[in-house]
Amino acid sequence: MRTFSASWIFPITSPPIKNGSITVDDNGKIVEIGTTNGNKSEGQTTNSDGIIVPGFINAHCHLELSHMKGQVREGQGMAGFISELVPKRNKFPEEEIKKAAADAETEMMGNGIVAVGDISNTDHSFGQKAKANLHYHTFIEVFDIDPTKARSEFEKGITLQAKIKGHTSSIVPHAPYTVSPELHDLIGEIKQEITCIHNQESKAENELFVKKSGALQELFHGLGFDLDWIEATGKNSIRSSLPHLLRNKRVQLVHNTFTSKKDIAWAQSFMSVPVPGNEQLQLYWCTCPNANLYIENKLPDYDIFMIANAKMTLGTDSYASNWSLSIFEEIKTIHKHFPHIPLEKLFTWATYNGAEFLGIEKKFGSLEKGRSPGLVLVKNCDVENSRLQENSTVERLV
């Protein structure tokens, strides 16, 4: 048994506890949580100044791209990012790719991450995930804009999914602009608990669907791809992709950098209407702020998501588009640019909401008796005013 006390404990699903105390057994299961009443215990208790929160949930990551750290230049926009990433990603020895994934996982664990919603296009990360150092759900991502290749691409995803051992998985589309309607339909035939799709990560994505023009259209045209299946509809890409995802109970839209207030209202209204055989649709909005800054040098307007009471989650994206794999650094970025968003709200995005999306909220995401969510200490912060500072860091306690 181990007991930890701190200036504050944020259980997430209940009000913060000042001068809080939490006891876990040798397996990390919470057996008691309460207050020290200002009296710091001796012996088995570890006393700290700071805030104790549950372990973080990385709702969107690409572990298999960890070898791409520093390989793609910053600030090129999505079209430039794709054109530089694609030819480089497979030019590394497989052993180097696997070692980078192992090192990245170790980094995530040290940064307080306990569970990951991870994207895979290959099996390069499967061996590492099978070690169960972290809880994983793998999203097998398929994409091809050639309608004639939809069946073969879909079957590749099914074959890849069969290689996964020891954790759950889903077959998912990459993005509205990389998945033909035919491939979307094949994916949509599978009834799955959860799915995700990259959404409105760039201005060029919206322009492609609204006007059939812009940087992405020019990129694909230059690569010789036929875009006849895309029509200039005058509607943003989200309205083309979301209707294909209704057989999944929980849908996560990832990035949403250029999502508007109207887009959010439309999507949440659309998802609120039950469909036959799936009466409990839930929509989550995942943000990866540091990746958004790395690629587009822009953040989503978090205020419009707050006003809409959107259910937010946090992700790191990959080392191809980030400087670290740390959910806490994502929190700090939002906290810096949107200081009026309550810190407790940001921790909810980083813990319980991600756990709920992955379907693991009975174990992870909140500090409650009988659960084993991991414990993270937030240090060097203004605990009385719940403010982070430039030098704020995290330490994994359990």
N, C-alpha and C positions, 0 to 999 in steps of 0.2 A: 504494500500500500504506500502511495506517495501523496502528499498534500502540497498544493501550491496556493499561495495567496498573492494578491496584487492590489494595486490602488483601485482598479475597477475590473470587474468581470462582465463581459458582454455575452450573455447566453444566447442572444439573437431572437429566440422565440418567447422570451420574457424580458421584463425591464432590466437594465443594467444594475449591477450590484456594487455599491461602493465598499471598499475594504473587503473584497470578496475572497472566498476560500473554496477550493475545489479538490476533492480527493478521488484518486483513481486506483484501481487494483493493478496487479502486475501485468495484466493484459491491456491496460489502458482504458478499461471500462469505468465510467463515472459511477461512484458509489455515494457521493455526497457533494452538495453544492450549497453554499450559503454565505454568511458574512462572518468576519473575524471580530466585528464590533470594535475595530481599531486596535485590537491586541494581537501583536505578531507572535505566533507560536514558535517554539524552539524544537530542536530534534528533527523529526521527520518532515517538517514543513519547510518548503523553499519560499522565502519571502522576496517579493520583487516590486519595484516601482514600475508601473506601466499598466497595460490593458491585456487581459487574457481573453482570447477569442477562439472559436473552433478552428480546426485545420481548414485550409483554403481549398476550394474546388476550382480547378482549371477547366472551365467548360469548353474551351476550344484551343487545341494545340496540334502541331504537326511534329511529333517526336522524330519521325524519320528524316526530317530536314535539318536536324541539329548540326550536321556536318557543313551546312551552308552559312555558318556564322561569318559575317563580314564578306561574303562572296557576292552580294547584290548591293549595289549602290543605293544610298538613301535618296528620297525626294524625287523619284522619276515618274511618279504616277503609276497607276495599275498597268497600263499598256507597257511602259518601260520595264516595270518589275517583272512581268510575265516574259517579255522578250529576253531578259537577262537570266532569269531563273531556269527556264525550261531547258536550254542547251547545256547548262552547267550541272544540274542536279544529279545526273546519272554518270558523270565522268569521274567519280570517286570509287576507289576499291570498296567492295562490300564490307570488309572488315573495318575499314575506317568509318564507314557509315554507321555500323553497329556500335563501335566504340563511342562515337559521338553521341548516339542515343543513350547509351549507358551513363555517360558523363552528364548529359542533360537531365536524366532522371534523378541522379544524385543531387544535382543542383536544385531541382524542384523540391525534393524532400527537405533539403536544408533550408529552403525558403518557406517551409510550412505548408506545402501542398500535399494533400492526402488522397485526392482523386482527380482523374483526368478524363475528359471527353476528347479522344484523340483521333485525328484524321489519318487514314492510311491509303496510299495508292499502291503500296508494295508490302511484302512481308518482312521488310528489313527490321522493323521494331518488334515483331511478334515474340521473338525469343526473350527480349528484355521484359516485355509485359508479362510473359508467362511466369516470371520469377515472383510476381505478386508483391513487389515492394510497395507499389501504390495500387489503388483500385482504378481499373480502366474500363471504359466502354469505348470500343473501336468503331468509328464510322468509316466503312469501306466506301471510298469516294469514287464514283464513276463519272466519266465525261467524254463526250464526242459530239461534235455539232453536225456530223454527217448522218442523216437519218438512215441511210442504208447500213450503217455499222452499229445501229442501236442494239440489236439482238446480241451480236458478238461481244460488244462492250459490257452489256449487262451480264452475260454469262461469265466473262472474266471476273467480274465482281463477285459473283456467286462462288466461283472456284477459289478466289482469294479468301473469302469469308470462311470457307471450309477448313482453312489452315489455322484458324484461331483456336487456341486452347486455353481454357480456364477463365474466360471472361466474356461478357456479353458484347453484341455487335449489331450494327444496322448497315443496310445498303442505302447510300444517300447520293443525291446529285451534288455536283460541285457548285455550280452557280447558274443563274438563269441564262447567261450568255454562252455557256459551254455545254449545255445539255439540250439536245433536240427534243421536240415534243414527243417523238416516238420513244426515245430513251426515258423521258420523264414518265410516260405512260407505263412502261415496263416496271420501273421502280415503284410507281404508284400502285401497282397490282399487289405488292407485298404489304400485308397488314403488320405493322411494327409498332412497338411501344413508343419509340422516339426516332426522330430524324432531325437533320439540320441542313442548311444551305447557306452559302455565302450570299449576302444580300446588300446591294447598293453600297459597295465598298468604294466606288469611285463615281465621279460625275459622268465619266465616259460610259459607264454601264447604263445609267438612266438615259443618256443621249442616244445610245444604240437602239433602245426600244421605242423611245419617243419619236426620234427623227431618222433612225437608221443611218446615223453619221457619227463622227467623233473619232477619238483615238483608238478605241477598241475595234471599230469597224475598219479603220485603216490598217490596224495590226493584222487582223484576220484576212483581210483582202490581200495584204502583202505576202502572207504565208500561203496564199492560194486556196483558202477555204471558201466554200460556197455558203453564203448567208441568205439564200433565197427563202429559207423557212422563217426568217425574222422579218416582220412587217413593221412599218412606221405607224404604230397604233395611237400615238399621242399619250400613252399611259406608261407609267414607270414600270420597271422590271418586276417589282414585287407582285404586281397584279397578274403577271404571266406565270410566275412560279408557284405562288401559294395555293392556288386551286388544285395543283397536282399532289399536295401533301396531306390531304384530309383523311387518309386511312391511318395516319399515325396519331396516337393519343397526345403526344407532346412534340411540338415543333419549335426548333430554335433557329432564329434568323441571326446570322453572324456578321458583325461589323457595323452595318447600318449607318455608315459615316455620312451618307447623303440622303438619309431618310427624312422625310418632311412630316410636319404635324398632320397633314392630310393623309399621308401614307399610314401613319400609326393608327389614326382613327379608322381608316378603311380596313386595315388588317385586323384590328381587334374586333370590329363589328362583324367582319366576315367570319372570323373564327368563333364568334359567339353563337352562331347558328348551328345547331346539331345536325349531323348528317346520318343517314341510316347506317346502323351498326357501329357508330362511333359518337356517342352522346356527350363525351367529356373532353372536348378539344381544349388544349392548353397551349398558349403561345408565349415563348420566351425570346428576349432580345439580348443577344450576347455582344458585349463591347470589348474590343482589344485596343485600348487607346494608344499604347506605345507603338503598335504596328500601324495604326492609322497615321500617326505622326511620321513614322519611318517611311511609309510609302507615299502618302498624299499630303503630309504636313498639315493635317486637319483632324479635328475631333468632331464627333457627333454633337449635336445640340442636346445635352442631357436634360435640360430644363423641359423640353417638350415631351420627353419620355416620363419625367417625373409628374408633369401635369396630367398626362394620360394614365397615370398609375400603371405603367407598363412593368411587367415582371422582368427585371434585368439580371443578367449573369455576366461573369468576367472571364476572359481568356487571355492567353499570352500570344496566340498565333505561333509562329515558328522562329527559329534563329535566322532564317532567311530574311525576316522582317522585324527583328527586335534585337535589343541590346542585352536582354536577359530573359530568363524564364521565371518570372516572379510575379505572382498575383499581387503581392504587396506593393511592388513598384507600379503596377497598373492603378491600384488604389491611390497611391501618392500623386500620380499624374492627374487623375480626375480631381482629387482634393486640391491640388495646386490651381487648376484652371476654373474649377467650380466650387470655391470654398464654402458656399452657402448650402451645399448638399450635406446633410448631417452625416457624421462619420459612422454612426451606427447603421445608417441606411447603406452606405458603401460596404460595410462588413456583411450586411445581409445579402447583397448582390454576390459577394465573394465566397459565401458559405452556404446558407440554407437554400437560396434560389437555385444555385448550381446543383446542389444535392437533390433537390426536388425534381429538377429537370432530368437528371440521370436516374431517378427512381431509387435513391439510396438515402433518403432523408430519415429513415428509421434508425440509421447508424451514424451518418455524417451530417454536418451542417449546423448543429446546434448543441449547446451544452445542457444536457438533461440526464437525469439518473438513468442508468441502464444502457446508455449509448457510448460508443467509442469513436468520437469524432476527431481525436487528436487535439492537442492544446498548443496554441501559439501565443507567445508573449510579444506584444508591441512595445518597444522600448524607445526612450528619448523623445517622448511626446508630451504635450501639454495636457496632462490627464484631467485636470479640473475643468478645462474648457473643451475637451475632446478634440484637440487640434494636433495634427501631425506637423513635424518640422522637417527641414531639409535632411537632417542627420538621423531621422527616425529609422529604426531597423526592426527586424523580427528575429525571434529565436524560437526554434521548435522545442517545446518542453516534453511532449509525448508524441 
